[in-house]
């Protein structure tokens, strides 16, 4: 049994200094709207591509704006999950949205329109950006045709799940759908948005990881329509999955001669616990007891007693035939999570981390405070020097008043007196060296504190994603501070 790591871990985890420098560059970029900066910050925080982190500070203002718009347009199509009904060819009636429309969502929709005169997104949009990177192949090999939907795809997905929702165990006969993990809409390479999406994947992920995703979703046989790219769910869970309200993180995979092949996924809910309870109930069985095998085939145990699903639910998905009915792709499940992390950080969904926008401001303010502290220290040193100087003058004044010190013209104007010279006839170079050492130490201290604050930010991001499902946040009414 193998524990699974995500191939899309952000580059900031391994390269915090590059991440910090790039984040501050984006924050201080001139003539770029705040909306564009939010999009660029999301890219910087979640890209697994070190080359992109290193390249962003070298881009011109126009190139930065194109990158922001490319991200905006691409994420809109990449987060269109979609799917197909298991019970009928016609699209089922839409269910009530999992999260109510609110002022938060209205604000997000307004922000989506806030880009300043974004360039038109056509087939050539974003192509000039690629000149800043070293890529050998702009697009993967797409299957022939337009990637039409196959009726066998839905039935195969339902067959693998034995006619029940993979997440809740509920019957799929009337309300079941096969949910895409990677969107069908991104396959139509004849559309400008699809071209932009694959171009963005190349820039955001880098060529090796882009090819990993392409290998999972593109084939000449079925294209995107295989059970590797789908999970059978009831409508309510499908809605939440497509909205990024839930993510399924692979935690382990394995096989057993008697029980077939399986992957365990951890369901994480990024909203209020009450909302999850409203839509999701589960058969009252532990993950180890969810399956039994009848005549060598996995069959879900069914019983009438139900319970509420919990945000940290571990769910096992099985198959007896990994060739004909393969398990959901672990790579695509990790990509689904990474995609929605990026979309939320870019404020392209109502489930948003608004504190993320404030992080660069906090780093900037911290740096300004450190500079002010340094100025205060310099002022203190100057005051000390002035105090020494004044004490020296007072000493000389006392000397002038002492008897028996004749022979000097004590009535000379102050400009003629040698005040301010170093004591003992020194040149003052020792004091300058001392001040230089103080400045170097202060600079090292400031750099260390900034690196420490960057690491705290990185740790906060990781803790936030782990803790987020456990917070009872209704419609995200919380302060914009990092945990």
N, C-alpha and C positions, 0 to 999 in steps of 0.2 A: 504494500500500500504506500503510495507516494504522496508526500505533501507538495502542494503546487505553489509556485511563485508567479507573479504577474510579469509578462514580458514588457509591460508598459509603465514600469516604475519611472517616476519623473527624474530627469537628469539632475535636478537640484539636490537630490539626496546624496549623490556622489560628488557633486561640484558646487558646494554652497557659495564659494567666493564668486565664481562666474555668475551664478544665479543672482547673488546680491547686487553685483555691478550692473547686470542687465536690467534688473527690476528698477534700480535707481535711475538708470538711463531713460527707461520708458517714462518714469514719473516726471522727469525733468525735461522731456522732449518738448520743443516749442512748436506752436501752430498745429497742434493735434488736439482734437476735441476730447473732453473727458470720457465720452462714450467709446471713442477709439482706444483710449488708454485702458479702459476696463477690458476690452477685447484682447489687447496686447498683453496685459498683465495675466489674463487667464492662460494665454499661450505660454508665457514665460514660466508660470508656476507649474504647469502640467506637462509640458513637452518632455518626452524621453530622449529627444535628439540634442545632444551636446552641441553639435555643429550649429543648430539654430540659435541656441543661447549665445554662442560666440559671434554669430553673424549679425544679430539684431542691432547691436550698437554701431555697426558699420553702415547701416541702411540710411538712405536719405529720408527726408520727411515724406515725400510722395510714396516711396517704397513702403514705409511704415503704414501709411494710410491704406495702401493697396492690400497689405498683409492683414490689416484689421478687417477690411471689407471682405476679403477672401474667406477669413475665418467666419464672419457673420453669415455669409451666404451659404457656405459649406455646412456649417453646423445645423442650419435650418433643414437641409435635406438629409443629413446623416442621422438626425434624431427622429426622422419619420419612420417609426418601426413598422407599422402595418401588420397584416396577417391575412388569414383566410378562415372563414367559418368552417367548422367541421361538420355541420349538419345541413348546410344548404349552400348553393352557389351564390345566392344573393347576399348582399351585405346585411348583417343583422342590424336591428334598430339600435341607435347609439344609447348607451347607458348614461346615467347621471355622472358628470365629471367627478373625479376622485377628490379634487380640491376646489372649493367654491371660488368663483371669480371675485376678486377683491381689489382694493385700492393698490395692493402690492403688485398684482398682475397688471393692472392698468398702468402703473408706473413703468413696469418692465416693457409693456407694449409701446409706451411713449418713448422709452429709451431706444428701442429698436429703430425708431424713425429719426433719431438724433444725429446720425452720421452726417457729416457735412459734405454734401454733393458727392456721394460715393461713385466711383467709376462704374460704368455699365458692365454687367457681368455677362460676357459672351464667351464663345469658344476659346478666344485668345486671352481672356482675362486672367491676370496673374502669371502669364508666361514669362514676362520680363523679370519677375522675381527669381526665377530659376537660374538666371545668370550669376546669382550670388552664391550658388551652391554647386557642388560637384556631383552630379547625378548622371548615370549612364543611360537610364531608360525613364522617360517621363511618365508613361502609362504602362500598366500590366497588360497582358493579352486578354482581351474580352471575348466571351463566347459569341458565336454568331447569332444574329437575330436581335430582338429587343428584350430577351429574357422574359417571355410570356409565362404566365402562371400555369402550373400543371395541376390538374385535378387530383393526381396521384399523391402530390406533396402533402395535402391536408390529411388524406386518409392514412398515409404512412405515419404521419406525426401522431395521429390519434391511436393508431395501432401500437406504436411503441409505448404509449402511456396507458395502454389497456383500457381505453375509453374513459379515463378519469383525468382530472386536472393534475398536472405534475406537482403543483404547489399545495393545493388544498385537499386533493383526493376526492373532490366532488365530481358528480357525473357530468360528462361533456355532451350528452345526447342533444340537449336543446340549446345550451349556452356556450358551447365550446368553440375555441378558435386556435389556430396554429399561429403563434406569435413569432414574427421574424426577429432575430437578434440583430442582424445587419440589414439595413433597409433595401427593399426591392427597388425603390425609386432611384437609388444610386447606380443601378446597372445600365440605365439608358444613356449611353455615351453620346447620343446625338443631341442631348440637351445641354445647354450651357452650364446649368447648375451642377449636373453630374460630373462634367469635365472639371469644373472648379473644385468639386468635392475631392476627386482623386488627386488633383494638383495640391490641394491643401493637405491631404494625407501624406503625400510625398514630402512636403516641407515640414509638417508638424512631427511626423514619426521618423523621417529618414527613410532611405530606400530599403534597407533590410527589413524593417518592421512593416513597411508598406507592402512588401512582397509576401510577408507572413500572412497578412490579412487577405491579400488577393488570392493566395493559395487556398485559403479556407472557403472563400465565397464564389470563386470563378471556376467553372469547368464547362467543357463543351457538351456534357451530357445534360445536366440539370441546372447548371448555373447556380444561382443562389438558392434554388428550391430543393434542398435536401434536409433531412432531419438533423443534420449537423448545425443548421442555421435556424432551428425552430424549437419551440417548446409548446406543448398543448396546455392551454390555460382556459379557465372560465373568463367570461367577458370582463368582469370587474378587475381581476388580476392582470389581464392583458392591458387594460387601460392604464393601470398604475405602472406596469412595466414599460409601456411606450412613453409615459410621461416622465420617466426617470424617478418616480416615487419609490420604486423598489429596485434593488440590484441583487443579482445572484452571483456571489463570489465563490468560485471553485476552491475547495479546501483539501480535497483528496480524491484520488481515483484508484480503482483496483478491479480485480476480477476473481471469480471463484468458479471452479469447475462445475459446481452444482447450481450456483445462483447467477451465473452470467457476469456481465460487465456493468460497472456502475461508476458514477461520480457523485460525490457529496457536495452540495452547494449551500452556502449560508445566505439565507434571505435577510437583507438589511432594508429597513424601511426608513425613508428620509422625510418623515412627516410626523403627525401626531399619532400616538398609540391608539387613541379613540377612533381615528379615521380608519386605521388598519382593521380594528375590531369590527367596524361598521360593515366593511366589505369582505372580510376574509375570515372564514371559519374553516377548521381543519378536522379531519377524522381523528378521534382521540387515540392515536397510536404514536409511539416513539419512532424516531427515524429507523431504528433497527428492526421495528416490527411492521413497517409499512408494506412490506412485500412478502409474499409467500409464493412458492413455485408449484404449479400444478402441471403435471406432464411435461416438466422441463421448461415451462413458460412462466415468466413472472406475472403474477396476478395480484392486484391491489386488494388488501384486506378491507372489507367494508363493514361498517357498523353504524347504527343510528346515532349514537352518542357523539356529540361534537364539542369542540372547544375553540376559543379564540386563538388565532395565530399570533405569535410573538415576534418582535422585530429581529431577534437573533435565532430564528428557527433554522435548524439544519435539515435539509431535504435530500433524499437520495433518489436519483434518476437512474433507471436500469434499462438494459436491453439484453435480449438473448441472442441477437444476431447483429453484431457490430458492422457487418458489411451491408446488409440490406436496410437495417434500421439503426444507423450509427447514433451514438450519444451526442448531445449538444456540444459544439466545439468549445473547449476550454479557452482557447485564444479569443474567440468572439465574445464569450461571456466577460472576460477581462476587458476587452475593448469596449463593451457596452458600459461597464462601470467607468472606465477612463473617459469615455465620450461625455457622459452626463456630469462627471466632475468638471470637465472643461466647460460644458454648457452652463452649469450653475455659476462657476466662477466668472463667466463672461456675461452673466445676467440675461441669458437667453431662455430662461424658464422661470416660472413663479417660485420654484424651489431654489432659493438663492442663498449664497453666503455673502451678505453685504459687507461683513467685516473685512473680507478679503480685499475690497477696494480701498479700505482705510490703511492697510498694512504699509504700503510705500510711504504714505503721509506720516505714519508713526516713525518709520525709519528715518525719514527726512527730518522730522522734528527732533528726533533723538540726536541726529548729527548736528543740527543747528544748536541744540542745547549744549552739546559737547564743545562746539566752537565758542559759544558764549562763555562757557566755563573757562575755556582757555584764555579768552579775552580778559575775563575777570582776574585770572591768575597773573596775566601780564600787567594789568592795572595795579594789582597788589604789589608786584615787584617794583613797578615804577614809583608807587607811593613809598615803598621801603627805601628806594634809592633817594627820593626827595627828602625823606625823613633823615637819612644819614647825612645828606648834604646840609640840611638845616641845622642838624646837631653840630656839624663841623663849623658852620657859621657862628653858632652860639658860642662854641668853644673859643673861636677867634675873638668874638665880641668880649668874652670874659677876659681874654688875654689883654685886650685893649684897655680894659678897666683896671687891670692889676698894676700896682705901683712898681717902680723899678724896672720898667720895660721901655725905657726911653730910646731915642735914636730912630724911631720909625714914624712915618707920616700916617698916623691913624685917621687923618681926615680925608684920605683919598676916596674918590667915588667908588661904589661897588663894582663898576665895570673894570676897574683897574686892579681889583683884588683877585687873587688866583683861586677863587672858590670853585668847587666842582672837580678839582684835580684828584686823581687817585691818591690814596694815602701812601706814605713812604716813598713817594716819587715814582710809583708804578705806572705802567702804560695803560692799564685797563684791559689788557688782552685776556687775563685770567677770568675776569668777570664775564667777558663775551663768550669765552669757552663754556663757562658754567651755564650761561643762559642758553647756549646752543644745545648742551646736553639735556637741559630741562625740556626744551622744545621737542627733541627727539624722543625722550621718554613719554612726553604727553601724546605725541603722534602715535607711538606704539600702543599706548593705553587706549586711545580713541579707536584704532583699528581693531584691537582685541575686543573692545566693548561692542563695536559694530558687528564683528563676526559672531560674538555671543548672542546678540539680538537676532541675527539672521538664523542661527541654529535654533533659538527659541521659537521663531516663526515657523521653521520647518517642522519642528516637533509638534507645534500647535496644529498644523495642517493634518499631520498624521493622526493625532489624537482626535481631532474634530470628526474626521470621517469614521473613526471607530466608535465614537460616542454619540454621533448624531442620531442614530436610530433610537437611542434610549431616551432622548429628550422629548418631553411632551410639549412640542411647539406647535400650536395651532396657527396655521397660516403664517408662521415665521414672524411673530410679533416679539422680537427680541432686540437687544442692543447690538450695535455694530462693533463689538469688541471680540478679538480672538480669544478662545478659551485659554 
